[in-house]
Amino acid sequence: MPFRPLQDTQLSLSNLQDEMNRLFERIWHAGVSTRPFDGQQWAPVVDLYEYDDRYVLYAEIPGVDGSAVELSYLDHALTIRGEKSKPAAVGEAERPVRGERRYGTFCRTVEVPPDINADKLSAKCQAGVLEVTIPKSEASRPKAVKIDVQES
């Protein structure tokens, strides 16, 4: 195999950049404070799974009522917005001894594949986990074709 330093280096740098972007995305929205970089107190962590007929996104939003969450879809991006309020008893405390939970507004945008039926998005929230079902378009679903075999 011939040595092609410029072409091989470009591929390696591209792979490295992709890996670094994924690393920063995981750190940036790992459910910890993202302030002051994006102006919000926290961001929910998400998982996205693919099935034959749909994608399913799970977002951890503990302490947030599902009716207070807003979902929107535009240009292959699903955006989750909401606010996690401090419980009244927390605000009455004289001084915090330890504070690891995050409160305030949040906004998380996740890029989804283009082969979806955006009109059929559905969501439910249970036990602090938001589940968004994103159906695939009919054209993108796998199809099985029956083949008739004729013997000669």
WOMO-V672206 format. One record per pair of residues at least 24 apart in sequence whose ideal C-beta (glycine too) atoms are under 10 Angstrom apart, sorted by the first residue. I is the first residue (numbers start at 1). J is the second residue. If there is no record, write none. Layout:
BEGIN
i: <I;I>
j: <J;J>
END
This chain:
BEGIN
i: <25;29;29;29;29;31;31;31;31;31;31;32;32;33;33;33;34;34;35;35;38;38;39;39;39;40;40;40;40;40;40;40;40;41;41;41;41;41;41;41;42;42;42;42;42;42;42;42;43;43;43;43;43;43;44;44;44;44;44;44;44;44;44;44;44;45;46;46;46;46;46;46;46;47;47;48;48;48;48;48;48;48;50;50;50;51;51;51;52;52;52;52;53;53;53;53;53;53;53;53;54;54;54;54;54;54;54;54;54;55;55;55;55;55;55;55;55;55;56;56;56;56;57;57;57;57;57;57;57;57;57;57;58;58;58;58;59;59;59;59;59;59;59;59;59;59;60;60;60;61;61;61;61;61;61;62;62;62;62;62;63;63;63;63;63;64;64;64;64;65;66;66;66;66;66;66;66;66;67;68;69;69;69;69;69;70;71;71;71;71;71;72;72;73;73;73;73;73;73;73;74;74;75;75;76;76;76;76;76;76;76;76;77;77;77;77;78;78;78;78;78;78;78;78;78;78;78;79;79;79;79;80;80;80;80;80;80;80;80;81;81;81;81;81;82;82;82;82;83;110;113;114;115;115;115;116>
j: <110;106;108;109;110;60;61;62;101;102;106;100;102;100;102;104;102;106;102;104;106;107;104;105;107;81;83;102;104;105;106;107;108;83;84;102;103;104;105;106;84;101;102;103;104;105;106;108;80;102;106;107;108;109;69;80;82;84;102;106;107;108;128;129;130;108;78;80;108;109;110;130;132;110;129;78;110;111;112;113;132;134;113;134;136;133;135;136;136;140;141;142;117;133;135;136;138;140;141;142;116;117;120;122;133;134;135;136;141;112;113;115;116;132;133;134;135;136;131;132;133;134;108;110;112;121;123;130;131;132;133;134;129;130;131;132;106;108;110;123;125;128;129;130;131;132;128;129;130;106;108;125;128;129;130;101;102;127;128;129;87;101;102;103;128;106;125;128;130;125;123;124;125;126;128;129;130;131;125;125;106;123;125;130;132;107;121;122;123;130;132;109;121;112;116;118;119;121;132;134;109;118;111;114;110;111;112;113;114;115;116;118;109;110;111;112;108;109;110;111;112;116;118;121;123;132;134;107;108;109;110;106;107;108;109;110;123;130;132;105;106;107;108;109;106;107;108;130;107;134;140;140;139;140;141;140>
END
